[in-house]
């Protein structure tokens, strides 16, 4: 019945040490041998996903990944873009001005400049280290009108960020796709950019229905794909809203929850 499984990375596929366990490796290998398509769907940039894609053998041009919360959907080997939903410089500047008023730090991903921030802090370094990429201190006012922005993130201490989120103008909901991906990260993307829309694009591209798809995740940015899937699965460590919309709750990412989904629904014959 199920022909594709989409997996979030942090808090889902990877354990708390950001590692793949042998059991997870094994079930993904066995699923691929059965012809089941395995897709990673993450808020991370492509560069931050690539080591895991390679480790799992999901790095051919038959493999597709959803990166930047599905702002970009691309073939892994060639990086051919299947779909994109991006921001522009005006969006970056508006959100930067808002972040300054709310007294929170900010970073952005630019197609031209990579990971950029007006001011370094521990969370800019966390994002860079997590994805094994460089972060550049860059004056957002020097962005060119032709620059393309993949996403903007407000980043700060969890309690500071929570207060800032509560003060966001309601009008932003009509303009951006927004989600808290970690307690210290709040992301702004193109209104069409979320993992649910991304999975719809991917399903159409592959000729699949939602009923043939399993989606597994733990955080707010996974919610839309869990609602889209024929089988939406929340991790035991997921947020309450993700659990509330899931069809099934598996074990935690530190107890091979993803592997147990494969074993229960895909490898049970």
N, C-alpha and C positions, 0 to 999 in steps of 0.2 A: 504493500500500500504506500509506504513512505519511500520517496525517491531522493529526497534531499534533506540534509540536516544543516542548519546554520548555527554557528556557535559564537557567542561573545568570547572575548579573550580574558580580560582581567576580571577576577572574581568568579569566573565560570570555567573556561578551559584550563587556565593556569591556576596553580594553588597559590597560597599566600606568599610563597617564596618566588613567585613568578616562574614556576617550573612546570614542565609536562611530566606526568608520572608514567612509569612503564605500562600501567594498565590502560591509560588513555591512549598512549601510542598504539597499543595492541588492538584496541577496538576500532580505532580509525583505520588502521591497516586492513583489518578484516572487513569492515564496511566497504572500503574502496574495492576490495576483491570481489564483493558481491554486486558491484556496480552502483552503489549508493554515492551520490555526490555530497561531498563535505565542503562547506563554505565557511570561512571565517568572516565575521561581521563585527567591526571594532570602531571605536572612536579614535583609535590610534592612526597616525600617518602610515602610509604604505611602508616606509623604511622601518618603522617600529614593529610592523607585522611580519616582515620578510624572514627574519631568523626562525620564527615559529612555523611559518609556511614551509620553509625549506626542511626543517626538522621533521615535519609530518609528511613530506613528499607531496605537498599541495602547491608546487611551484612550476607546473607545466602551463602551456597555453590553453589546455583544457580546463585549468583551474581558474576560478573567478573569486575575487574578494571584494567585500564592501569595506571601504576605508573612510576615515573622517566621518563616522556615523552615516555612511552611504552618500556623502557629498560626492565621492568618486566611486564608481563601480568599474573595475578593470580586470582584464586578463593578467594573470600574474607574471608569466614569462615575458611577454612583449610589452606590457603596460598599456596595451590598447584600451582606450576608454570606451566603455559600453554606455555609461550614463554619467552626467555631472550636474550638480546643482550648487552654484557657488555664490559668494558675496562679492561686493565691489568695495572700492576704497571709501566711498561715502559711508557704507555700513561700518567699516572698521573705525573710522573717525567718530561717528556718532556713538558707538559703543565705548570707545576710549574716553570720550568726554563724559559719558555717563559713569564710567568706572571711577573717574577722578572725583566726580561729585559724591559718589558713594564711598569714596576712600578705600577702594580695593585695587589690587594689582590686576594686570591684564597681560595677555599674550595673544599672538595670532599666528596662523599658518598662511604664508603667502606663497603662491606658485613661483614667484620670481625671487624671493629672498629667504624662503624656508621658515624656520621657527624664529619669530622675532618678539621682542618685548621692549617697552620703553625703559624698564628698570628691572634689573635682576632681583630675584628673591629666592628663597629656598624651594618654592614650588615651580619656578621656571627651571631651576636645576633638576628638580625631580622629573619634570616632563622630558627634559633633554636626556637624562640618564636612562629613564624608562625605555625610551625609544632609540637610544644609542645614536643621537643626532646632536648637532651643534645648535646652541641658542645664541642669537645675536642681539645685542642691545642696539635698538634701532628707533629713531624718532619717527613715530607714525605720521607726523605732518610732512615728512619727506617722501611718503609713498606717492608714486605716480598715479595719475587717473587711469592708466592702462593696467595697473597691477590688479591681480586677481587674488581674492582672499578665500581660503577654504573654510576656515572657521575662526571665530574669536572666542577666547575663554577668559572669564573673570576667575581669578585664582587668589585664594587667601586662606587664613586660618578658618576652620569650619564654622566657628561661631560668628566670625566677622562676615563671612560669605553668606551665611543664613540670614543675617540681618539685612544685608544688601539686597538679597533676592526678594525679601519681603517688601522692599521699597521700589522695586522695578515698576515702571509704568505699565499699566494693563495693555496699553496700545502695542507694546512689543509682541504680544501674543499673536497679533494679526500680521506681523512683519517677519518674525523669525521662528524657526524651530529651536526650542530651548530645552536643555536637559542637564541635570546634575549627574555627571558621570562618576565622580568620586566626591567624598565629603568636602574636598577643597577645590573642586573644579566645577564651574558652571559654564556650559557651552552654548554659543549662539551660531546658528547655521542658516542657510537658505531655508525658507519656509517649506520647500518641498523635500528638504533633506532630513530624513530620519530613517531608521532601519526598517520600519514597516513599509514605507514607500519604496525603499531600496529593494526589499524582498519582492514587492509587487512587480517592479521593473525586471528583476532577475527571473521571477516565475514566468512572466510573459516572454522574455528572451529565450528561456529554455523550454517553453511549451508545457509548463507544469501548472497545476491548480494549487491553491493554498492547502487543500486537503492532503496533498502529497508531500507537504513540507512540515518538518519539525524545527522549531526555533527555541534556543536555550539561552537564558541570560539571568542577570542578577540585579541590574541597576535601572534607573529611570530611562536611560537612553536605549534600553532593550525593550521597553514596554510595548511600543508600537509593533515590533516584529512578533512579539509573543501574542499579541491580540490578532495579528494577521494569520498566523500559522494554523494549520489544521490541528496540530498539537503544540501548544505553547507550554514550555517547561520553565519553571523558576527553580533556581538553586535554593537550598535550605538557608543559605546566607543572603538571599535576596531581600530587597526592601519590601515592605508590607504591600505597597501598591502593585508591585510586580507579582507577588504571590496571589493577590486577590484576583488578578486577571488570568492566571495560569490554569491550564487544564490539569497539570500534574506538578507536584513539587518533589524534586529529587534531593539527594544528599548534598552536602556542602562541597565547595571546591577543594577543601582539604581532606575530603573523604571520598574522592573519585566519583563525585556526583554525575559528571558528564559520562564517564564510562558506564555507569549504571543505566543511564538513558539508552545508550547504544545496546546494552545487553538486554534490556527489557523490551524495546520496541523495534530494534533493527536486526539483532543477532539471536533471536529466540527460536529459530527453526532448527 
